[in-house]
Amino acid sequence: MKNTPLAGFVILAALFVLVAAIGFAASLPAAAQQDATPSPTPFPTPFPTLAPVGDLAIIAADYPRVDGSTSTLPLQQLVACKILGASCVWLEGIFGPERWIAHVVAMDEPISPELDVLNRLHHTGTHESYLNLIGGAVDLILVAREPSGDELTLAETEGVALDARPIALDAFVFLVNAENPIPTLSLDAVRGIYTGEITSWSELGIDEPLGGDPEDPIHAYLRNPNSGSQELMEALVMQGGAMIEAPDMILESMIGPINAISTDVAGIGYSVYYYATAINPDESVRLLAVEGVPPEAGTIAERRYPLTAEVYAVLRADTPADSTAALLRDWLLGVEGQRVVAESGYVPLPVE
């Protein structure tokens, strides 16, 4: 699935009409969430904005070119709404199953520079965003992983050094159909599935064949090479082990594993916690515990969940410290920025 940026003034105006029609935009409170690991604000409660003073005013006046992973787009949208002083809500179930953050506009609102920035927000995906940063097409990227070996090689070839710093916590998670009774898998079992050594659910203690197939096969879904999920799978789980070759099981988008598992009782796939819980929750898909620890905000914050991962803001290392890209990265690492990280549904970094 391609990324889902805000499509423009016409679509956003239509959103406003919808919100106004159901009478929520003006009537619901805009209280900030202060909990360290809150759930995303439910649609359509407007998010509170921030006063554009100091560094925020500098950033708002010259908002940097930002790209990133598909999964980090809502964070980027919320950050931009906050800094630009725009009223934003969760956009849920209107243009598809996913939840995004949208700017609410009045029908007669002119297309201001701030609105133009919000309309142009777009994430090309993890690998493409690294390529864009290395090539100088963007100033800052928000991504679900550190640069891969291929990306570091390209950066070195181009004479570019990258500065990647964690700004939030996420987790790499495994998905099964809600009808699959297995509660947890060990990392060795997961590796066994994805190396082809374990091929049936009965080998993992499932008594009855899943999906009515007497051979009880495991349908192991994969992601495409260089995707954020695939790189995390290889780095955190496989650790150099060769994965099964199953080209017909490769899914090309973030939503692919969720769609596949929702209809395949015998399936298993992988994603990141934030996308599977905040952006595209599906009642027919369940997140597995790993080594007996469920992926939850608390276990991720404490890093007890064994596949806890970090979300990064990445700059070119030669980016001036007073540039709006560097100021935005530094603000995200501060107290106020971490509150916005939490408000987006990500797990903020632990307080030092």
Secondary structure, 3 states (H helix, E strand, C coil): CCCCCCCCHHHHHHHHHHHHHCCCCCCCCCCCCCCCCCCCCCCCCCCCCCCCCCHHHHHHHCCCCEEECHHHHHHHHHHHHHHHCCCEEEEECCCCCCEEEEECCCCCCCCCHHHHHHHHCCCCCHHHHHHHHHCCCCCEEEECCCCCHHHHHHHHHCCCCEEEEEEEEEEEEEEEECCCCCCEECHHHHHHHHHCCCCEHHHHCCCCCHHHCCCCECEECEECCCCHHHHHHHHHHHCCCCCCCCHHHEECCCHHHHHHHHHCCCEEEEEEHHHHHHHCCCCCEEECEECCECCCHHHHHCCCCCCEEEEEEEEECCCCCCCHHHHHHHHHHCHHHHHHHHHHCCECCCCC
